[in-house]
Amino acid sequence: MGVTSHIPDELERDEVLIPDEHLTDAGLPRRSLVKVAKIASVNAAIIDRGLGRLPDKTLHAVLERLSEVLGLL
């Protein structure tokens, strides 16, 4: 999913703000959000290293929003 540090004044339905207290865990240098509708497949061979990990609470919020956007909830 897409991650951006461009934060609009109002979030769209497909956006989840990463709480400031989780930015370090996620390996992000500044305030960011996940664009759950921007799904892409990336070949694992081109990934040099991971940045970080979303805490479970934030990951759950992202997956819940994805389910809503896909019409699964």
C-alpha positions as a printed NumPy array, in Angstrom:
array([[  0.   ,   0.   ,   0.   ],
       [  1.093,   3.51 ,  -0.64 ],
       [  2.6  ,   5.567,   2.171],
       [  2.982,   9.329,   1.884],
       [  4.038,  12.224,   4.064],
       [  1.674,  14.542,   2.18 ],
       [ -1.087,  14.959,   4.758],
       [ -4.269,  16.679,   3.524],
       [ -6.412,  18.84 ,   5.8  ],
       [ -9.105,  16.149,   5.694],
       [ -8.407,  12.445,   5.214],
       [-10.12 ,  10.585,   2.403],
       [-12.013,   7.347,   2.993],
       [ -9.008,   5.303,   1.81 ],
       [ -6.421,   7.004,   4.061],
       [ -5.225,   6.041,   7.537],
       [ -3.005,   8.417,   9.475],
       [ -0.101,   6.736,  11.237],
       [ -0.117,   8.089,  14.805],
       [  2.941,  10.209,  15.602],
       [  3.925,   7.856,  18.431],
       [  4.207,   4.971,  15.912],
       [  6.4  ,   6.727,  13.343],
       [  9.67 ,   5.506,  14.852],
       [  8.425,   1.889,  14.999],
       [  7.337,   2.194,  11.374],
       [ 10.744,   3.579,  10.367],
       [  9.233,   6.797,   9.053],
       [ 11.03 ,  10.133,   9.496],
       [  7.928,  12.342,   9.439],
       [  4.164,  12.293,   9.832],
       [  2.716,   9.891,   7.267],
       [ -0.433,   8.136,   6.163],
       [ -1.294,   4.887,   4.413],
       [ -3.319,   5.066,   1.194],
       [ -5.073,   1.716,   1.372],
       [ -6.465,   1.949,  -2.17 ],
       [ -2.93 ,   2.276,  -3.621],
       [ -2.061,  -1.412,  -3.661],
       [  1.032,  -2.582,  -5.517],
       [  2.961,  -5.796,  -5.836],
       [  6.717,  -5.599,  -5.418],
       [  9.183,  -8.377,  -6.176],
       [ 10.87 ,  -9.31 ,  -2.886],
       [ 14.231,  -9.544,  -4.696],
       [ 14.362,  -5.772,  -5.169],
       [ 13.765,  -4.948,  -1.492],
       [ 17.088,  -4.005,   0.044],
       [ 15.885,  -3.655,   3.641],
       [ 12.76 ,  -3.084,   5.656],
       [ 12.032,   0.315,   7.15 ],
       [ 10.081,  -0.715,  10.209],
       [  6.816,  -2.215,  11.325],
       [  3.404,  -0.794,  12.117],
       [  2.251,  -1.579,  15.645],
       [ -0.669,  -4.034,  15.766],
       [ -3.259,  -1.351,  16.589],
       [ -2.319,   0.734,  13.545],
       [ -2.024,  -2.303,  11.277],
       [ -5.497,  -3.393,  12.384],
       [ -6.866,   0.07 ,  11.502],
       [ -5.265,  -0.161,   8.046],
       [ -6.675,  -3.647,   7.402],
       [-10.117,  -2.599,   8.624],
       [-10.108,   0.413,   6.295],
       [ -8.961,  -1.814,   3.418],
       [-11.89 ,  -4.15 ,   4.066],
       [-14.266,  -1.166,   4.005],
       [-12.814,   0.202,   0.769],
       [-13.033,  -3.226,  -0.88 ],
       [-16.634,  -3.598,   0.314],
       [-15.893,  -6.586,   2.525],
       [-17.395,  -4.973,   5.649]])
